Amino acid sequence: MSNDYRNESRRRAPSLRWGTPGTAYPTPNPYDVLITEEVTSRAQAFEPVLYGTPHPTVPSAVLCHQSHGPGNNTDKAPIRVYANPRLAQEPYNLVNGGNEENDPEFPTFVRSYLLPRGYDHATMANPLSALIGLALTAGGSGYAAGNVVPGYGKVPLIFTGGTGRDAAGFAECVAGTIVAVCLTNTGIAYEPGVGAGLPIVTVAGGSGAGITALLQPTFAWLTKEEETPAEEPYTGYFVRVQRTYEMIPGPVIVDSTKYDPESDVTIVTTRQKKKIVDITPGHTIATSPTRAIITERERIDAIYAWEIVTTIPDSPHNNLASAKVEYRAKPHAFPVRVDVDTFSIVDGVQIGLRKPVVDDVLVTIKTYWVIGNTEPTLDLDAISYGNMQIVLPNGFSFGDCIHDDATIVYPILGAVLYPATSPSYSEFVGGSDPWVGTQRVIDGGVENDKHENRWKVQSMSVEMQ
């Protein structure tokens, strides 16, 4: 049930709307009283009264509007309008403001209040946890009309149990039977839903009445409070306050679904509105064998933030064996070609001579993606040379060459040990895994591929000639 003061019938001047004097009840709650008085005595001059001054006979109503009324002597015909600062706003201002992202499981609630100027602002992130009404399911019998609320002739309701407090209301009794119930104070801190959070509502003096408290159907949290001037005749003392409650956390919203043709995966980015304290830490990374999940926090205000989650599946090209392959023909230097001369040295060591030649060779480039907390390493087939400065009888010497383990005995220096190079001569030209005629990774690199914990690995290999 909503309380809308903005329709045209309520914009008319108070003297035309309520007469002289007049009392109106702007909501179904008879405690929400509006009193209009027009002073017509020519002998009584117009003396302004401070806004907020209680009515002389109805102290719960305070002055919210005063003006000159019609007449031959307007300064002696004031109009004064009194209204009570209504405590039971919530049952009469419940508006479902729509569903977040059109998801019916995440309603947004908007409530409008008419509050005195200088009201206490609500605390952001407070739950919407007040009762929203009462339902009469059985009238019962034997209720005494004498058990009444003073001044209203209504039977008070008794609220017991539940998780909250301060709920209040009354029932109207006719011939011992309850025919209507009204909530006058919605209370606070009642847990949304049903069951333990609901108070039990009873009436003293009779039996058989069935009254059910109605509670907010789902948890919602205050996300916005906006203040605007109140409409006439409430402008002088009241302001209109609108509070918006949203489901927190809200629905998961898919911001982007992007297919990456290079790695052959679909990357999905979502966002969800949450309390900042529920996104801990603000930037986290989780990995598994099948995906990388990047969680980030984008602040909305001091309390709320977007939790942005990027999910990257594991690429089908996730190791060297499944890598994407491309071929390029390009020039490449040693060890593409090694010319081998054999010499009979002291112990018959064979030495491969390096020749500074450049050939156009077939280069194989393999690319794959790895998900992990640590940067992967690329195993390169590194080549190291050795220097064997051997002066032969014919005047030649060897430098920058590959060779096996060798011990050379010099006439003056004696025996000198030369550890094998990488690869050794035997590994290069023969053995179980020769370098010549096989693919060898001689270059490559690892880089962070636009997202943390996702690595792009490239290896470049050539076939040794």
C-alpha positions as CSV (number, residue, x, y, z in Angstrom):
1,M,0.0,0.0,0.0
2,S,1.6,3.3,-1.0
3,N,1.1,6.8,0.2
4,D,1.2,9.3,-2.7
5,Y,0.8,12.9,-1.8
6,R,1.6,14.1,-5.3
7,N,-1.8,13.7,-7.1
8,E,-3.6,16.9,-8.2
9,S,-6.4,16.6,-5.7
10,R,-4.0,17.2,-2.9
11,R,-2.3,20.2,-4.5
12,R,-5.3,22.5,-3.9
13,A,-5.1,25.2,-1.3
14,P,-5.8,23.8,2.3
15,S,-8.9,26.0,2.7
16,L,-10.4,24.5,-0.4
17,R,-9.4,21.0,0.5
18,W,-10.4,20.6,4.1
19,G,-12.7,23.5,4.9
20,T,-12.8,25.3,8.3
21,P,-11.7,23.6,10.5
22,G,-10.9,20.2,9.1
23,T,-9.2,16.9,9.9
24,A,-7.9,14.5,7.4
25,Y,-6.1,11.1,7.5
26,P,-3.6,11.0,4.7
27,T,-2.9,7.3,5.1
28,P,-4.9,4.3,6.2
29,N,-3.3,4.7,9.6
30,P,-5.6,7.0,11.7
31,Y,-2.6,8.1,13.7
32,D,-1.5,9.9,10.6
33,V,-3.6,13.0,11.2
34,L,-3.7,16.3,9.3
35,I,-5.5,19.2,10.9
36,T,-6.4,22.4,9.0
37,E,-7.5,25.4,10.9
38,E,-8.7,28.7,9.4
39,V,-9.0,31.5,11.9
40,T,-11.8,33.8,10.8
41,S,-12.1,36.1,13.8
42,R,-11.7,39.7,12.7
43,A,-10.5,40.5,16.2
44,Q,-7.6,38.1,16.1
45,A,-4.6,39.4,14.3
46,F,-2.4,36.9,12.4
47,E,0.5,35.9,14.7
48,P,2.9,33.5,13.0
49,V,3.6,30.3,14.9
50,L,7.0,28.5,14.7
51,Y,7.0,25.5,12.5
52,G,7.0,22.3,14.6
53,T,4.9,23.8,17.3
54,P,2.4,21.1,18.6
55,H,-1.3,21.6,18.1
56,P,-3.0,23.0,21.3
57,T,-5.3,20.0,21.6
58,V,-3.6,17.3,19.5
59,P,0.1,17.4,20.6
60,S,1.1,14.6,18.2
61,A,0.5,17.0,15.3
62,V,2.9,19.9,14.7
63,L,2.6,23.0,12.6
64,C,3.9,22.4,9.1
65,H,2.2,25.2,7.1
66,Q,0.7,28.6,7.7
67,S,-0.5,31.3,5.3
68,H,-3.0,34.2,4.9
69,G,-6.5,33.0,4.1
70,P,-9.1,34.6,1.9
71,G,-11.2,37.5,3.3
72,N,-11.5,41.3,3.4
73,N,-8.8,41.6,5.9
74,T,-6.3,38.8,5.1
75,D,-4.0,39.6,8.0
76,K,-6.7,38.5,10.4
77,A,-7.6,35.2,8.5
78,P,-4.6,32.9,8.9
79,I,-4.6,29.2,7.8
80,R,-2.6,26.8,9.8
81,V,-2.0,23.1,8.9
82,Y,-0.8,20.6,11.5
83,A,0.5,17.1,10.8
84,N,2.1,14.5,12.9
85,P,5.7,13.3,12.2
86,R,4.5,9.9,11.2
87,L,6.3,6.9,12.8
88,A,4.5,4.2,10.8
89,Q,5.8,5.1,7.3
90,E,6.9,1.7,6.1
91,P,3.6,-0.1,5.7
92,Y,2.2,2.6,3.5
93,N,5.2,3.5,1.4
94,L,6.4,0.1,0.1
95,V,7.1,0.3,-3.6
96,N,8.9,-2.4,-5.5
97,G,11.2,-0.2,-7.6
98,G,11.8,-2.9,-10.2
99,N,14.3,-5.8,-10.4
100,E,18.0,-5.4,-10.7
101,E,19.0,-6.2,-14.3
102,N,15.5,-7.5,-14.8
103,D,16.2,-10.4,-12.5
104,P,13.0,-11.2,-10.5
105,E,15.1,-12.8,-7.7
106,F,16.8,-9.4,-7.0
107,P,14.1,-6.8,-6.3
108,T,14.8,-3.2,-5.5
109,F,12.6,-1.5,-2.9
110,V,12.0,2.2,-2.8
111,R,10.3,3.8,0.2
112,S,9.1,7.4,0.6
113,Y,9.0,9.2,3.9
114,L,7.7,12.5,5.1
115,L,10.1,13.5,7.8
116,P,10.7,16.7,9.8
117,R,13.6,18.8,8.7
118,G,16.7,17.9,10.6
119,Y,15.7,14.2,10.7
120,D,18.3,11.6,11.5
121,H,19.8,10.2,8.3
122,A,19.6,6.4,7.9
123,T,22.8,4.4,8.0
124,M,23.9,3.0,4.7
125,A,24.0,-0.8,4.4
126,N,21.3,-1.2,7.1
127,P,18.9,-4.0,6.3
128,L,15.3,-3.4,5.4
129,S,14.0,-5.3,8.4
130,A,10.7,-3.7,9.5
131,L,7.2,-5.2,9.4
132,I,5.3,-4.1,6.3
133,G,1.8,-4.9,7.5
134,L,-0.7,-7.2,9.2
135,A,-3.1,-9.8,7.8
136,L,-6.4,-10.6,9.6
137,T,-7.1,-14.3,9.0
138,A,-9.8,-14.8,11.7
139,G,-12.0,-12.4,13.7
140,G,-12.4,-14.5,16.8
141,S,-14.9,-13.6,19.6
142,G,-15.3,-12.2,23.1
143,Y,-13.1,-9.2,22.7
144,A,-14.1,-6.4,25.0
145,A,-14.7,-3.0,23.5
146,G,-13.6,-1.4,26.7
147,N,-10.0,-2.5,26.1
148,V,-9.2,0.4,23.9
149,V,-6.5,2.8,22.9
150,P,-7.4,6.2,24.5
151,G,-8.9,8.6,22.0
152,Y,-9.3,6.1,19.2
153,G,-11.6,3.3,20.5
154,K,-9.3,0.6,19.2
155,V,-8.1,-2.6,20.8
156,P,-4.3,-2.7,21.1
157,L,-2.3,-5.5,19.6
158,I,0.3,-7.4,21.5
159,F,3.6,-8.3,19.7
160,T,5.7,-11.0,21.3
161,G,8.7,-13.0,20.1
162,G,10.5,-12.6,16.8
163,T,13.9,-11.1,16.3
164,G,13.0,-7.5,16.3
165,R,11.3,-5.0,18.6
166,D,9.0,-1.9,18.8
167,A,6.2,-3.1,16.5
168,A,2.8,-1.7,17.5
169,G,-0.7,-1.6,16.2
170,F,-4.4,-1.9,17.0
171,A,-7.5,-3.8,16.0
172,E,-11.0,-2.6,15.5
173,C,-13.6,-4.6,17.5
174,V,-17.3,-4.9,16.6
175,A,-19.6,-7.0,18.8
176,G,-16.7,-8.8,20.2
177,T,-15.2,-9.7,16.8
178,I,-12.1,-8.2,15.3
179,V,-12.9,-6.8,11.9
180,A,-9.8,-4.8,11.0
181,V,-6.1,-4.5,12.1
182,C,-3.7,-1.6,11.6
183,L,0.1,-1.4,12.0
184,T,1.1,1.9,13.7
185,N,4.8,1.2,14.2
186,T,6.8,-1.2,12.0
187,G,9.5,-1.9,14.5
188,I,13.1,-2.7,13.7
189,A,15.5,-5.6,13.3
190,Y,13.0,-8.2,12.2
191,E,14.7,-10.8,10.1
192,P,13.5,-11.0,6.5
193,G,11.5,-14.1,5.6
194,V,9.2,-16.2,7.8
195,G,9.5,-18.3,10.9
196,A,11.7,-17.2,13.9
197,G,12.0,-13.7,12.6
198,L,8.2,-13.0,12.9
199,P,6.5,-11.8,16.1
200,I,3.3,-13.5,17.3
201,V,0.4,-11.0,17.2
202,T,-2.4,-11.4,19.7
203,V,-5.3,-9.4,21.3
204,A,-6.2,-9.5,25.0
205,G,-9.7,-10.2,26.3
206,G,-11.0,-12.7,23.7
207,S,-10.1,-15.8,21.7
208,G,-9.9,-17.2,18.2
209,A,-8.5,-14.1,16.4
210,G,-5.9,-14.8,13.7
211,I,-3.4,-12.0,12.9
212,T,-0.2,-12.5,11.0
213,A,2.6,-10.1,10.8
214,L,3.9,-9.5,7.3
215,L,7.7,-9.1,6.9
216,Q,9.9,-8.1,4.1
217,P,10.1,-11.1,1.8
218,T,13.8,-10.9,1.2
219,F,17.0,-9.3,2.5
220,A,17.6,-5.8,1.1
221,W,20.2,-3.2,2.2
222,L,20.1,0.6,2.1
223,T,22.1,1.8,-0.9
224,K,20.8,5.4,-1.4
225,E,19.0,8.1,0.5
226,E,17.7,11.2,-1.4
227,E,16.0,14.3,0.0
228,T,13.6,16.6,-2.0
229,P,11.3,19.4,-0.8
230,A,8.0,18.2,0.4
231,E,4.9,19.0,-1.5
232,E,2.3,21.5,-0.1
233,P,1.1,21.8,2.6
234,Y,4.1,20.0,4.2
235,T,6.8,22.2,2.8
236,G,7.3,24.4,5.9
237,Y,8.3,21.7,8.3
238,F,8.7,18.4,6.4
239,V,10.9,17.1,3.6
240,R,10.4,14.1,1.4
241,V,13.0,11.4,1.8
242,Q,13.3,8.5,-0.5
243,R,15.4,5.5,0.5
244,T,16.4,2.7,-1.9
245,Y,17.1,-0.8,-0.8
246,E,18.8,-3.3,-3.0
247,M,19.7,-7.0,-2.7
248,I,23.3,-7.3,-1.7
249,P,25.1,-9.1,-3.2
250,G,23.3,-8.3,-6.4
251,P,22.9,-10.5,-9.5
252,V,26.0,-11.5,-11.5
253,I,26.1,-9.4,-14.6
254,V,28.0,-10.6,-17.6
255,D,30.0,-7.5,-18.9
256,S,31.8,-9.2,-21.7
257,T,32.3,-12.5,-23.4
258,K,35.3,-12.4,-25.6
259,Y,36.7,-15.1,-27.8
260,D,40.5,-15.1,-28.1
261,P,41.2,-16.7,-31.5
262,E,45.0,-16.8,-30.8
263,S,44.7,-19.1,-27.7
264,D,41.3,-20.6,-28.7
265,V,39.5,-19.7,-25.4
266,T,36.4,-17.7,-24.4
267,I,37.2,-15.1,-21.7
268,V,34.2,-14.0,-19.6
269,T,34.2,-10.9,-17.4
270,T,31.4,-10.5,-14.8
271,R,30.6,-7.9,-12.1
272,Q,28.5,-8.1,-9.0
273,K,27.6,-5.4,-6.5
274,K,28.8,-6.3,-3.0
275,K,29.8,-4.7,0.3
276,I,33.4,-3.7,0.1
277,V,34.2,-5.7,3.2
278,D,32.9,-8.8,1.5
279,I,35.5,-8.5,-1.3
280,T,38.6,-9.5,0.5
281,P,41.3,-8.9,-0.5
282,G,40.6,-6.3,-3.1
283,H,42.6,-8.0,-5.7
284,T,43.0,-11.8,-5.7
285,I,44.0,-14.4,-8.2
286,A,43.0,-18.1,-8.0
287,T,44.2,-20.8,-10.4
288,S,43.3,-24.3,-11.1
289,P,44.4,-26.8,-13.7
290,T,41.5,-25.7,-15.9
291,R,41.2,-21.9,-15.5
292,A,42.5,-18.7,-14.1
293,I,40.2,-16.4,-12.1
294,I,41.1,-12.8,-11.5
295,T,39.1,-10.9,-8.9
296,E,39.2,-7.1,-8.8
297,R,37.4,-4.5,-6.8
298,E,36.0,-1.2,-8.3
299,R,34.7,1.1,-5.6
300,I,31.3,2.6,-5.9
301,D,31.2,4.6,-2.7
302,A,32.5,4.2,0.9
303,I,30.4,1.0,1.5
304,Y,29.7,-0.7,-1.9
305,A,31.9,-1.9,-4.7
306,W,31.7,-3.9,-7.9
307,E,33.4,-7.3,-7.7
308,I,34.8,-7.8,-11.2
309,V,35.7,-11.4,-12.0
310,T,37.5,-12.5,-15.1
311,T,37.6,-16.2,-15.9
312,I,40.1,-17.5,-18.4
313,P,39.8,-21.2,-19.3
314,D,42.9,-23.3,-19.9
315,S,43.9,-23.1,-23.5
316,P,43.9,-26.4,-25.6
317,H,47.4,-25.2,-26.5
318,N,48.8,-25.5,-23.0
319,N,52.2,-27.3,-23.5
320,L,54.9,-27.8,-26.0
321,A,53.3,-30.9,-27.4
322,S,50.0,-29.2,-28.1
323,A,51.4,-25.8,-29.1
324,K,50.3,-23.9,-32.2
325,V,53.0,-24.3,-34.8
326,E,54.1,-22.0,-37.6
327,Y,57.1,-22.2,-39.9
328,R,59.4,-19.4,-41.1
329,A,62.3,-19.4,-43.4
330,K,65.0,-17.1,-42.2
331,P,68.8,-16.8,-42.1
332,H,70.5,-18.3,-39.1
333,A,74.1,-18.6,-38.0
334,F,76.1,-21.5,-36.5
335,P,75.4,-24.1,-35.5
336,V,73.3,-24.5,-38.6
337,R,76.3,-25.9,-40.3
338,V,79.4,-27.5,-38.8
339,D,82.2,-28.7,-41.0
340,V,84.2,-31.5,-39.4
341,D,87.8,-32.2,-39.8
342,T,89.5,-35.0,-38.1
343,F,93.0,-34.8,-36.7
344,S,95.1,-37.4,-35.0
345,I,96.1,-35.6,-31.9
346,V,97.8,-37.1,-28.9
347,D,94.7,-39.0,-27.7
348,G,92.7,-39.0,-31.0
349,V,90.3,-36.3,-29.9
350,Q,87.9,-35.2,-32.8
351,I,87.2,-31.5,-33.1
352,G,84.4,-29.8,-35.0
353,L,85.6,-26.5,-36.5
354,R,83.2,-23.5,-36.5
355,K,82.8,-21.9,-39.9
356,P,81.3,-18.4,-40.0
357,V,78.6,-19.2,-42.6
358,V,75.0,-18.1,-42.8
359,D,72.3,-20.2,-44.4
360,D,68.6,-19.8,-45.0
361,V,67.0,-22.4,-42.8
362,L,63.5,-23.5,-41.8
363,V,62.6,-22.2,-38.3
364,T,59.8,-23.7,-36.3
365,I,57.9,-21.4,-33.9
366,K,55.7,-23.0,-31.2
367,T,53.2,-21.0,-29.1
368,Y,51.3,-22.1,-26.0
369,W,49.7,-20.7,-22.9
370,V,50.2,-21.7,-19.3
371,I,48.1,-20.9,-16.2
372,G,50.0,-20.8,-13.0
373,N,51.1,-18.8,-10.0
374,T,54.8,-18.8,-11.2
375,E,56.3,-17.8,-14.5
376,P,57.1,-20.9,-16.5
377,T,60.6,-21.5,-17.8
378,L,61.7,-22.3,-21.3
379,D,64.4,-25.0,-21.7
380,L,66.7,-23.7,-24.4
381,D,69.3,-25.9,-26.1
382,A,72.1,-23.6,-25.2
383,I,75.4,-24.0,-27.0
384,S,78.8,-23.3,-25.4
385,Y,82.1,-23.4,-27.3
386,G,85.6,-24.3,-26.1
387,N,89.0,-23.0,-27.0
388,M,91.7,-25.6,-27.7
389,Q,94.7,-23.6,-28.7
390,I,96.8,-26.5,-30.0
391,V,99.8,-25.7,-32.0
392,L,100.1,-28.5,-34.5
393,P,103.3,-29.4,-36.4
394,N,101.8,-27.9,-39.5
395,G,101.2,-24.6,-37.7
396,F,97.3,-24.8,-37.3
397,S,95.5,-24.2,-34.0
398,F,91.9,-24.7,-32.9
399,G,89.6,-22.0,-31.2
400,D,85.9,-21.6,-30.6
401,C,85.1,-25.2,-31.3
402,I,83.0,-28.1,-29.9
403,H,84.8,-31.2,-28.6
404,D,84.5,-34.1,-26.3
405,D,86.4,-34.4,-23.0
406,A,90.1,-34.2,-23.8
407,T,93.4,-34.3,-22.1
408,I,96.2,-32.9,-24.2
409,V,99.8,-33.4,-23.2
410,Y,102.0,-30.5,-24.1
411,P,105.8,-30.8,-24.1
412,I,106.2,-27.9,-21.7
413,L,102.8,-27.5,-20.0
414,G,102.2,-31.1,-19.5
415,A,98.7,-32.6,-19.5
416,V,95.8,-30.1,-19.8
417,L,92.2,-31.2,-19.3
418,Y,89.5,-29.7,-21.6
419,P,85.9,-30.5,-20.4
420,A,83.4,-31.3,-23.1
421,T,81.5,-28.5,-24.7
422,S,77.7,-28.3,-24.9
423,P,76.9,-30.1,-27.0
424,S,80.0,-32.3,-27.2
425,Y,81.3,-33.3,-30.6
426,S,79.9,-36.8,-30.1
427,E,76.5,-35.4,-29.0
428,F,76.4,-33.1,-32.0
429,V,77.0,-35.6,-34.8
430,G,76.0,-38.9,-33.3
431,G,74.9,-40.7,-30.2
432,S,71.3,-41.6,-29.3
433,D,70.0,-38.0,-29.5
434,P,72.2,-36.2,-32.1
435,W,71.8,-32.5,-32.6
436,V,72.4,-32.8,-36.3
437,G,69.2,-33.6,-38.1
438,T,66.9,-32.8,-35.1
439,Q,64.9,-29.8,-33.9
440,R,66.7,-27.8,-31.2
441,V,65.2,-24.9,-29.3
442,I,67.7,-22.1,-29.6
443,D,65.5,-19.0,-28.8
444,G,62.1,-18.0,-27.3
445,G,60.5,-16.1,-24.5
446,V,57.8,-16.0,-21.8
447,E,55.5,-13.0,-21.3
448,N,52.5,-12.2,-19.2
449,D,49.6,-12.4,-21.6
450,K,47.4,-9.4,-20.6
451,H,46.1,-11.2,-17.5
452,E,48.0,-12.1,-14.4
453,N,48.8,-15.8,-13.9
454,R,48.4,-16.5,-17.6
455,W,51.6,-16.8,-19.5
456,K,52.3,-16.9,-23.3
457,V,55.3,-19.1,-24.1
458,Q,57.0,-19.1,-27.5
459,S,59.9,-21.3,-28.6
460,M,61.9,-21.0,-31.8
461,S,63.8,-24.0,-33.0
462,V,65.8,-25.0,-36.1
463,E,67.0,-28.3,-37.4
464,M,70.8,-28.5,-37.2
465,Q,72.5,-29.2,-40.6
